[in-house]
Amino acid sequence: MFQRKSGEKIECYLCPHNCKLSEGKTGICGVRKNSSGKIELLTYGIISGFALDPVEKKPLYHYYPGMNIFSIGSYGCNMRCDFCQNFNISQSSIPPNARYMTPDEILKYSLSSHKNIGVAFTYNEPAIWYEYVKDVALKIKEAGQNTVMVTNGFVSSEALKEYLKFIDAFNVDLKAFNNDFYKRFTGASLEPVKESLKIIARSGRHLEITTLIIPGRNDSDKEMESEAEWIAGELGQEVPLHLSRYFPMYKRDDPPTPANTLIRLYEIAHKHLSYVYIGNVGNITGQNTYCSRCNNLITKREGYYITNSGTKNGLCSVCGKEIYKYFITFPSSR
């Protein structure tokens, strides 16, 4: 799927790179190969890691808060971020001892996991894992559970519209809000990611956005103002935005993002968006959820300890505004 002839080559159009592959060659992602004139997914069933995570760890703060999600990942990515926080799997080849798991095995783990709402495709870039994601997701949904994709959003519109048939919620990693950043530091481009965000928002699927704040690269007031204004105008002011703290990783040794930078950008974004959060750092503002109408404390977060004391069935307990469309009653979680 997502392939077409291009002269003597096969063009893969799963993502905007549109790699044209000679026989035996793989695309930029490292996992989609021209094998006898057809695209072969080299990582079908190959699992780099799996864990039962709090849904907040994805991060998703407005999608069944306080619940868990069975999270799986593989290898490869269609970006080349020199600051990648998961480079050991996204930028590596498939190890000879890699674990294989069938969709039925994933389903079994998911159904037997405590307070689990379903499966999240995460860790590396799941958009390049289409055939396996589809097979797993259809089984998960048939069993009455939910599916989540944590993605960089650099995927073709054609592929994304297929994903929307079996993915319920997305966290999209909006790396920055300028194309120069994307070109220099990720090997991709901004506009296809913006288009993905618009498609997801219009589909009615749950959407949250994460921006990793890197000192000196995407931490200007002007850029955050532009990003928040665009999200509010194009996607909706109630789409949650997570500003995540950068730590030196992979090819970068820049110092971690200062807490005061995150707070400054949080305050800028909050002028335009109802729900802004700060991640990868504790004990500062931007952890809790407050009602955007009456400012009632809805959810208190201390790390991954969650208390949903200000809501009843996802509604604000004071003014009745819907805060969480997706909610299961659990007063607290560890």
One Martini backbone bead per residue (centre of mass of N, CA, C, O) as a GRO file, in nm:
protein
  334
    1MET     BB    1   0.102   0.033   0.013
    2PHE     BB    2   0.185   0.336  -0.089
    3GLN     BB    3   0.238   0.275  -0.411
    4ARG     BB    4   0.443   0.344  -0.714
    5LYS     BB    5   0.542   0.390  -1.019
    6SER     BB    6   0.897   0.504  -1.117
    7GLY     BB    7   0.977   0.361  -1.357
    8GLU     BB    8   1.219   0.146  -1.215
    9LYS     BB    9   1.069   0.236  -0.963
   10ILE     BB   10   0.954   0.279  -0.626
   11GLU     BB   11   0.702   0.473  -0.476
   12CYS     BB   12   0.678   0.609  -0.155
   13TYR     BB   13   0.367   0.768   0.002
   14LEU     BB   14   0.343   0.771   0.318
   15CYS     BB   15   0.538   1.013   0.290
   16PRO     BB   16   0.680   1.324   0.183
   17HIS     BB   17   0.946   1.198   0.062
   18ASN     BB   18   0.899   1.005  -0.175
   19CYS     BB   19   1.051   0.744  -0.218
   20LYS     BB   20   1.279   0.618  -0.466
   21LEU     BB   21   1.308   0.266  -0.529
   22SER     BB   22   1.517   0.037  -0.572
   23GLU     BB   23   1.608  -0.263  -0.574
   24GLY     BB   24   1.667  -0.326  -0.225
   25LYS     BB   25   1.573  -0.055  -0.118
   26THR     BB   26   1.551   0.196   0.127
   27GLY     BB   27   1.427   0.432   0.304
   28ILE     BB   28   1.471   0.679   0.528
   29CYS     BB   29   1.339   0.500   0.760
   30GLY     BB   30   1.460   0.183   0.717
   31VAL     BB   31   1.166  -0.012   0.669
   32ARG     BB   32   1.114   0.044   0.354
   33LYS     BB   33   1.110  -0.194   0.081
   34ASN     BB   34   1.223  -0.303  -0.228
   35SER     BB   35   1.050  -0.610  -0.314
   36SER     BB   36   0.986  -0.704  -0.613
   37GLY     BB   37   0.805  -0.425  -0.654
   38LYS     BB   38   0.752  -0.408  -0.336
   39ILE     BB   39   0.651  -0.302  -0.032
   40GLU     BB   40   0.840  -0.370   0.262
   41LEU     BB   41   0.800  -0.445   0.601
   42LEU     BB   42   1.063  -0.500   0.826
   43THR     BB   43   0.879  -0.441   1.117
   44TYR     BB   44   0.687  -0.666   1.136
   45GLY     BB   45   0.645  -0.734   1.479
   46ILE     BB   46   0.870  -0.546   1.576
   47ILE     BB   47   0.991  -0.503   1.915
   48SER     BB   48   1.152  -0.270   2.129
   49GLY     BB   49   0.894  -0.205   2.319
   50PHE     BB   50   0.702  -0.247   2.633
   51ALA     BB   51   0.425  -0.086   2.821
   52LEU     BB   52   0.257   0.023   3.111
   53ASP     BB   53   0.114   0.336   3.085
   54PRO     BB   54   0.043   0.632   3.148
   55VAL     BB   55  -0.135   0.842   2.952
   56GLU     BB   56   0.034   1.100   3.038
   57LYS     BB   57   0.313   0.996   2.896
   58LYS     BB   58   0.270   1.060   2.583
   59PRO     BB   59   0.092   1.303   2.604
   60LEU     BB   60  -0.239   1.261   2.780
   61TYR     BB   61  -0.475   1.473   2.959
   62HIS     BB   62  -0.775   1.437   2.781
   63TYR     BB   63  -0.749   1.101   2.791
   64TYR     BB   64  -0.830   0.924   3.030
   65PRO     BB   65  -0.761   1.020   3.310
   66GLY     BB   66  -0.573   0.779   3.511
   67MET     BB   67  -0.497   0.587   3.297
   68ASN     BB   68  -0.394   0.322   3.093
   69ILE     BB   69  -0.138   0.215   2.839
   70PHE     BB   70  -0.043   0.004   2.592
   71SER     BB   71   0.298   0.020   2.483
   72ILE     BB   72   0.444   0.042   2.150
   73GLY     BB   73   0.749  -0.039   1.958
   74SER     BB   74   1.019   0.013   1.731
   75TYR     BB   75   1.186   0.099   1.430
   76GLY     BB   76   1.246   0.402   1.318
   77CYS     BB   77   1.252   0.701   1.090
   78ASN     BB   78   1.159   1.007   0.893
   79MET     BB   79   1.366   1.141   1.079
   80ARG     BB   80   1.678   1.358   1.179
   81CYS     BB   81   1.710   1.426   1.480
   82ASP     BB   82   1.977   1.560   1.676
   83PHE     BB   83   1.771   1.546   1.957
   84CYS     BB   84   1.684   1.272   2.009
   85GLN     BB   85   1.520   1.088   2.278
   86ASN     BB   86   1.506   0.793   2.082
   87PHE     BB   87   1.768   0.702   1.909
   88ASN     BB   88   1.810   0.389   1.980
   89ILE     BB   89   1.548   0.331   1.777
   90SER     BB   90   1.511   0.550   1.544
   91GLN     BB   91   1.847   0.530   1.452
   92SER     BB   92   1.830   0.219   1.420
   93SER     BB   93   1.873  -0.097   1.367
   94ILE     BB   94   1.780  -0.415   1.352
   95PRO     BB   95   1.815  -0.646   1.570
   96PRO     BB   96   1.874  -0.988   1.577
   97ASN     BB   97   1.704  -1.002   1.878
   98ALA     BB   98   1.434  -0.923   1.810
   99ARG     BB   99   1.110  -0.889   1.894
  100TYR     BB  100   0.817  -1.090   1.840
  101MET     BB  101   0.467  -0.980   1.773
  102THR     BB  102   0.154  -1.043   1.751
  103PRO     BB  103  -0.154  -0.913   1.745
  104ASP     BB  104  -0.264  -1.122   1.952
  105GLU     BB  105  -0.056  -1.062   2.174
  106ILE     BB  106  -0.127  -0.769   2.216
  107LEU     BB  107  -0.420  -0.816   2.294
  108LYS     BB  108  -0.367  -0.986   2.545
  109TYR     BB  109  -0.216  -0.770   2.704
  110SER     BB  110  -0.433  -0.550   2.694
  111LEU     BB  111  -0.672  -0.715   2.836
  112SER     BB  112  -0.475  -0.782   3.107
  113SER     BB  113  -0.448  -0.486   3.185
  114HIS     BB  114  -0.445  -0.242   3.414
  115LYS     BB  115  -0.643   0.013   3.343
  116ASN     BB  116  -0.689  -0.037   3.030
  117ILE     BB  117  -0.769   0.129   2.707
  118GLY     BB  118  -0.514   0.011   2.526
  119VAL     BB  119  -0.319   0.123   2.242
  120ALA     BB  120   0.014   0.249   2.186
  121PHE     BB  121   0.191   0.413   1.931
  122THR     BB  122   0.543   0.438   1.997
  123TYR     BB  123   0.880   0.585   2.053
  124ASN     BB  124   0.877   0.579   1.766
  125GLU     BB  125   0.765   0.589   1.433
  126PRO     BB  126   0.442   0.473   1.346
  127ALA     BB  127   0.372   0.564   1.048
  128ILE     BB  128   0.586   0.343   0.916
  129TRP     BB  129   0.386   0.090   1.050
  130TYR     BB  130   0.113   0.038   0.910
  131GLU     BB  131   0.042  -0.270   0.882
  132TYR     BB  132   0.064  -0.329   1.188
  133VAL     BB  133  -0.116  -0.116   1.308
  134LYS     BB  134  -0.372  -0.209   1.169
  135ASP     BB  135  -0.388  -0.502   1.278
  136VAL     BB  136  -0.395  -0.422   1.576
  137ALA     BB  137  -0.620  -0.205   1.587
  138LEU     BB  138  -0.857  -0.381   1.490
  139LYS     BB  139  -0.848  -0.572   1.734
  140ILE     BB  140  -0.882  -0.363   1.957
  141LYS     BB  141  -1.158  -0.249   1.857
  142GLU     BB  142  -1.314  -0.519   1.858
  143ALA     BB  143  -1.263  -0.529   2.188
  144GLY     BB  144  -1.329  -0.214   2.289
  145GLN     BB  145  -1.082  -0.044   2.244
  146ASN     BB  146  -0.807   0.181   2.221
  147THR     BB  147  -0.628   0.417   2.002
  148VAL     BB  148  -0.282   0.534   1.976
  149MET     BB  149  -0.082   0.812   1.840
  150VAL     BB  150   0.270   0.889   1.840
  151THR     BB  151   0.365   1.168   1.632
  152ASN     BB  152   0.518   1.379   1.381
  153GLY     BB  153   0.313   1.413   1.118
  154PHE     BB  154   0.497   1.293   0.873
  155VAL     BB  155   0.235   1.247   0.658
  156SER     BB  156   0.030   1.158   0.438
  157SER     BB  157  -0.291   1.219   0.362
  158GLU     BB  158  -0.363   0.934   0.268
  159ALA     BB  159  -0.261   0.785   0.520
  160LEU     BB  160  -0.410   0.939   0.742
  161LYS     BB  161  -0.699   0.863   0.647
  162GLU     BB  162  -0.653   0.567   0.723
  163TYR     BB  163  -0.584   0.598   1.024
  164LEU     BB  164  -0.867   0.726   1.103
  165LYS     BB  165  -1.018   0.438   1.097
  166PHE     BB  166  -0.820   0.323   1.376
  167ILE     BB  167  -0.767   0.599   1.524
  168ASP     BB  168  -0.854   0.792   1.819
  169ALA     BB  169  -0.564   0.916   1.908
  170PHE     BB  170  -0.342   1.212   1.926
  171ASN     BB  171   0.012   1.285   1.936
  172VAL     BB  172   0.177   1.573   1.817
  173ASP     BB  173   0.503   1.659   1.706
  174LEU     BB  174   0.582   1.994   1.725
  175LYS     BB  175   0.897   2.101   1.685
  176ALA     BB  176   0.807   2.370   1.539
  177PHE     BB  177   0.742   2.718   1.380
  178ASN     BB  178   0.976   2.653   1.153
  179ASN     BB  179   1.122   2.547   0.860
  180ASP     BB  180   1.424   2.571   0.923
  181PHE     BB  181   1.429   2.371   1.150
  182TYR     BB  182   1.339   2.125   0.993
  183LYS     BB  183   1.566   2.126   0.778
  184ARG     BB  184   1.821   2.130   0.977
  185PHE     BB  185   1.711   1.910   1.228
  186THR     BB  186   1.510   1.674   1.059
  187GLY     BB  187   1.465   1.646   0.732
  188ALA     BB  188   1.208   1.819   0.700
  189SER     BB  189   0.871   1.967   0.718
  190LEU     BB  190   0.604   2.169   0.822
  191GLU     BB  191   0.345   2.164   0.639
  192PRO     BB  192   0.261   1.860   0.667
  193VAL     BB  193   0.206   1.884   0.972
  194LYS     BB  194  -0.016   2.095   0.959
  195GLU     BB  195  -0.202   1.924   0.782
  196SER     BB  196  -0.238   1.694   0.982
  197LEU     BB  197  -0.366   1.858   1.208
  198LYS     BB  198  -0.616   1.947   1.046
  199ILE     BB  199  -0.726   1.666   0.982
  200ILE     BB  200  -0.763   1.569   1.272
  201ALA     BB  201  -0.944   1.796   1.377
  202ARG     BB  202  -1.175   1.750   1.156
  203SER     BB  203  -1.238   1.441   1.239
  204GLY     BB  204  -1.270   1.426   1.578
  205ARG     BB  205  -1.026   1.345   1.692
  206HIS     BB  206  -0.809   1.319   1.929
  207LEU     BB  207  -0.598   1.611   2.029
  208GLU     BB  208  -0.248   1.655   2.085
  209ILE     BB  209   0.042   1.866   2.168
  210THR     BB  210   0.404   1.869   2.115
  211THR     BB  211   0.682   2.077   2.240
  212LEU     BB  212   1.018   2.086   2.220
  213ILE     BB  213   1.231   2.283   2.416
  214ILE     BB  214   1.509   2.454   2.266
  215PRO     BB  215   1.773   2.622   2.323
  216GLY     BB  216   1.802   2.858   2.057
  217ARG     BB  217   1.567   2.732   1.846
  218ASN     BB  218   1.235   2.739   1.985
  219ASP     BB  219   1.228   2.994   2.235
  220SER     BB  220   1.066   3.220   2.126
  221ASP     BB  221   0.814   3.437   2.158
  222LYS     BB  222   0.725   3.460   1.862
  223GLU     BB  223   0.692   3.157   1.802
  224MET     BB  224   0.484   3.090   2.022
  225GLU     BB  225   0.273   3.289   1.931
  226SER     BB  226   0.231   3.163   1.650
  227GLU     BB  227   0.155   2.878   1.737
  228ALA     BB  228  -0.089   2.943   1.923
  229GLU     BB  229  -0.254   3.099   1.714
  230TRP     BB  230  -0.279   2.869   1.509
  231ILE     BB  231  -0.415   2.659   1.683
  232ALA     BB  232  -0.664   2.829   1.758
  233GLY     BB  233  -0.754   2.894   1.456
  234GLU     BB  234  -0.728   2.587   1.319
  235LEU     BB  235  -0.805   2.378   1.580
  236GLY     BB  236  -0.837   2.510   1.866
  237GLN     BB  237  -0.828   2.636   2.197
  238GLU     BB  238  -0.871   2.324   2.333
  239VAL     BB  239  -0.606   2.227   2.247
  240PRO     BB  240  -0.358   2.064   2.379
  241LEU     BB  241  -0.041   2.191   2.513
  242HIS     BB  242   0.296   2.065   2.523
  243LEU     BB  243   0.579   2.165   2.712
  244SER     BB  244   0.899   2.032   2.670
  245ARG     BB  245   1.182   1.925   2.815
  246TYR     BB  246   1.508   1.942   2.737
  247PHE     BB  247   1.769   1.697   2.677
  248PRO     BB  248   2.064   1.584   2.628
  249MET     BB  249   2.098   1.423   2.299
  250TYR     BB  250   2.285   1.250   2.098
  251LYS     BB  251   2.420   1.532   1.917
  252ARG     BB  252   2.351   1.694   2.182
  253ASP     BB  253   2.487   1.942   2.451
  254ASP     BB  254   2.280   2.107   2.546
  255PRO     BB  255   2.127   2.241   2.783
  256PRO     BB  256   1.871   2.239   2.958
  257THR     BB  257   1.576   2.364   2.997
  258PRO     BB  258   1.471   2.623   3.148
  259ALA     BB  259   1.213   2.684   3.356
  260ASN     BB  260   1.165   2.990   3.278
  261THR     BB  261   1.111   2.933   2.980
  262LEU     BB  262   0.860   2.758   3.010
  263ILE     BB  263   0.691   2.968   3.162
  264ARG     BB  264   0.697   3.190   2.948
  265LEU     BB  265   0.563   3.018   2.719
  266TYR     BB  266   0.313   2.940   2.871
  267GLU     BB  267   0.198   3.232   2.899
  268ILE     BB  268   0.174   3.283   2.598
  269ALA     BB  269  -0.008   3.040   2.516
  270HIS     BB  270  -0.242   3.103   2.731
  271LYS     BB  271  -0.366   3.346   2.568
  272HIS     BB  272  -0.488   3.124   2.339
  273LEU     BB  273  -0.503   2.872   2.536
  274SER     BB  274  -0.664   2.667   2.766
  275TYR     BB  275  -0.438   2.418   2.738
  276VAL     BB  276  -0.136   2.419   2.922
  277TYR     BB  277   0.178   2.235   2.944
  278ILE     BB  278   0.439   2.099   3.153
  279GLY     BB  279   0.724   1.895   3.076
  280ASN     BB  280   0.992   1.722   3.235
  281VAL     BB  281   0.885   1.884   3.499
  282GLY     BB  282   0.861   1.968   3.835
  283ASN     BB  283   0.716   2.194   4.056
  284ILE     BB  284   0.543   2.359   3.847
  285THR     BB  285   0.376   2.505   3.641
  286GLY     BB  286   0.161   2.314   3.425
  287GLN     BB  287   0.010   2.039   3.553
  288ASN     BB  288  -0.278   2.128   3.574
  289THR     BB  289  -0.638   2.125   3.560
  290TYR     BB  290  -0.854   2.384   3.445
  291CYS     BB  291  -1.120   2.553   3.409
  292SER     BB  292  -1.195   2.770   3.136
  293ARG     BB  293  -1.438   2.918   3.289
  294CYS     BB  294  -1.387   2.899   3.641
  295ASN     BB  295  -1.104   2.766   3.754
  296ASN     BB  296  -1.139   2.490   3.840
  297LEU     BB  297  -1.005   2.218   3.986
  298ILE     BB  298  -0.978   1.910   3.822
  299THR     BB  299  -0.657   1.825   3.798
  300LYS     BB  300  -0.412   1.668   3.991
  301ARG     BB  301  -0.046   1.670   3.952
  302GLU     BB  302   0.207   1.420   4.066
  303GLY     BB  303   0.327   1.333   3.823
  304TYR     BB  304   0.145   1.017   3.805
  305TYR     BB  305  -0.039   1.146   4.017
  306ILE     BB  306  -0.398   1.134   4.013
  307THR     BB  307  -0.663   1.391   4.068
  308ASN     BB  308  -1.026   1.391   4.001
  309SER     BB  309  -1.196   1.620   4.198
  310GLY     BB  310  -1.335   1.842   3.968
  311THR     BB  311  -1.508   1.591   3.850
  312LYS     BB  312  -1.806   1.476   3.660
  313ASN     BB  313  -1.793   1.292   3.395
  314GLY     BB  314  -1.595   1.540   3.271
  315LEU     BB  315  -1.717   1.762   3.442
  316CYS     BB  316  -1.754   2.040   3.596
  317SER     BB  317  -1.845   2.070   3.937
  318VAL     BB  318  -1.941   2.378   3.908
  319CYS     BB  319  -2.036   2.458   3.583
  320GLY     BB  320  -2.043   2.195   3.362
  321LYS     BB  321  -1.812   2.181   3.187
  322GLU     BB  322  -1.650   2.029   2.936
  323ILE     BB  323  -1.330   1.865   2.961
  324TYR     BB  324  -1.391   1.544   2.922
  325LYS     BB  325  -1.487   1.330   2.676
  326TYR     BB  326  -1.277   1.122   2.802
  327PHE     BB  327  -1.411   0.917   3.071
  328ILE     BB  328  -1.321   0.758   3.384
  329THR     BB  329  -1.404   0.670   3.703
  330PHE     BB  330  -1.119   0.789   3.896
  331PRO     BB  331  -1.008   0.955   4.166
  332SER     BB  332  -0.729   0.791   4.144
  333SER     BB  333  -0.366   0.743   4.064
  334ARG     BB  334  -0.053   0.524   4.027
   0.00000   0.00000   0.00000
